Amino acid sequence: MKNLWFVSSFILVLISCNPFICKNIQTNNGANINAAVSFSDTLAARRYKAKINYKTTEITGILICKKINNSTLAGVFINEFGIKGFDFTLTETGAKMGYVFKNLDKWYIRKTLETDLHFMFSMPKVGSICTINDTAVYVVPVNRNLRYVYHLTNEKKMARIEMWKGGRIIATKMQYTNELSKNVLNMRHTDGVLSYKFCEINKTQ
Amino acid sequence: MRIILSFVTILLCASVTAQDVAFKLIPKAEIISYTASISKASASLTSLQCSFTQTKNIAILAESVVSKGKLLYKKENKLCWEYVSPYYYLFALNGDKVYIKNDKSTKQFDTKSNALFKEISLLLVNSVSGIELIDPKKFDVSFYENAKMVQARLTPKNKTLKSMLSTIALNFEKTTYMVQTIVLTEPLGDSTTIIFSDKKINQPIDDEKFMVRQ
């Protein structure tokens, strides 16, 4: 039994260590990606109509985000009745959950939300430019195993962002402006289990 | 279910004014006459139509979220809680059925098999009339008054509810003993205030209004 556990663990480690391969690496000259959603330019709160889907469960409500100092963004998710689902703070290096509604307050939910919210709302500095499958991309290392990969259009606008864990894409994000000129953030885990859609709304609509 | 209905009834009866005018504690000996008046008003309420404004104050962001909509209530267990701003969202209770409708879809749930919706429905309905909420078994209750209003302050005894809400304040108009304002205060300082306005009491409402279709 012990041997079986060891072999399984070793195989899992090998799989998870599937390396991130990006060729022709060039150090970025310091330019930031022109993100569709940027909090660095405003102290005003941004409000989003939020939809979170987990398997067959759908949670809807309002997400409000606001820059609370030069390096920190804070956010709160409430449902339509005003009941708070969770709140969080976010810096360049990561997100930290604060309050989480009792029924959702599990360590793995906190960890998933922290990872996903950082991916959704951070605007990290680009680390390097390289090519994946002959496509030029910007790469942002978040930690030893996690990277954000930005695919840009010819006009240097964001087309798609991927979250890579080791050598695998685990989530993708799209940012765009809808027909009402509002920002929309769309994130989906590649396994199809979890997805988020945040559509910006006015303070009074 | 009765508790939910009462909660909704209370919420529906609200329409605020001067709620910040100082309240003073009502002596215990006088409470019974106020609760009797509230019970009588609640018992006589057969239907309610009104507008509401819900303001959520978020302490951590120093921001508020204002939602507006319309409420329909028909005794015993028909409720339609319709948000029109900042976006469309409808929560309707019709007997044991709960309907949730947004701009794209309608979902139906059964309160018998879904404990969460049962709780939500009960809370909403009870907020309309108020009296079912003022239950000393579930809350520590104290009463306050000013010239225009009577306020029931409820402190939850139940652990789960206590973790979500530190107090529920129900403001009743002295003229009608119907709920005018509800203030839900959370342990971390956030609060939700619901104000009812343009109330039409005991006017006929077609049952069709509570039938939510795709």
Chai-1 contact restraints between the chains, C-beta under 6 A:
chainA,res_idxA,chainB,res_idxB,connection_type,confidence,min_distance_angstrom,max_distance_angstrom,comment,restraint_id
A,A45,B,E63,contact,1.0,0.0,6.0,A-B,restraint_1
A,K49,B,Y87,contact,1.0,0.0,6.0,A-B,restraint_2
A,I62,B,V65,contact,1.0,0.0,6.0,A-B,restraint_3
A,I64,B,E63,contact,1.0,0.0,6.0,A-B,restraint_4
A,K66,B,L61,contact,1.0,0.0,6.0,A-B,restraint_5
A,A74,B,I60,contact,1.0,0.0,6.0,A-B,restraint_6
A,A74,B,L61,contact,1.0,0.0,6.0,A-B,restraint_7
A,V76,B,I58,contact,1.0,0.0,6.0,A-B,restraint_8
A,I78,B,K56,contact,1.0,0.0,6.0,A-B,restraint_9
A,E80,B,Y83,contact,1.0,0.0,6.0,A-B,restraint_10
A,E80,B,Y89,contact,1.0,0.0,6.0,A-B,restraint_11
A,G82,B,K56,contact,1.0,0.0,6.0,A-B,restraint_12
A,G82,B,T192,contact,1.0,0.0,6.0,A-B,restraint_13
A,D87,B,I60,contact,1.0,0.0,6.0,A-B,restraint_14
A,K102,B,S163,contact,1.0,0.0,6.0,A-B,restraint_15
A,I201,B,P86,contact,1.0,0.0,6.0,A-B,restraint_16
A,Q205,B,S85,contact,1.0,0.0,6.0,A-B,restraint_17
A,Q205,B,P86,contact,1.0,0.0,6.0,A-B,restraint_18
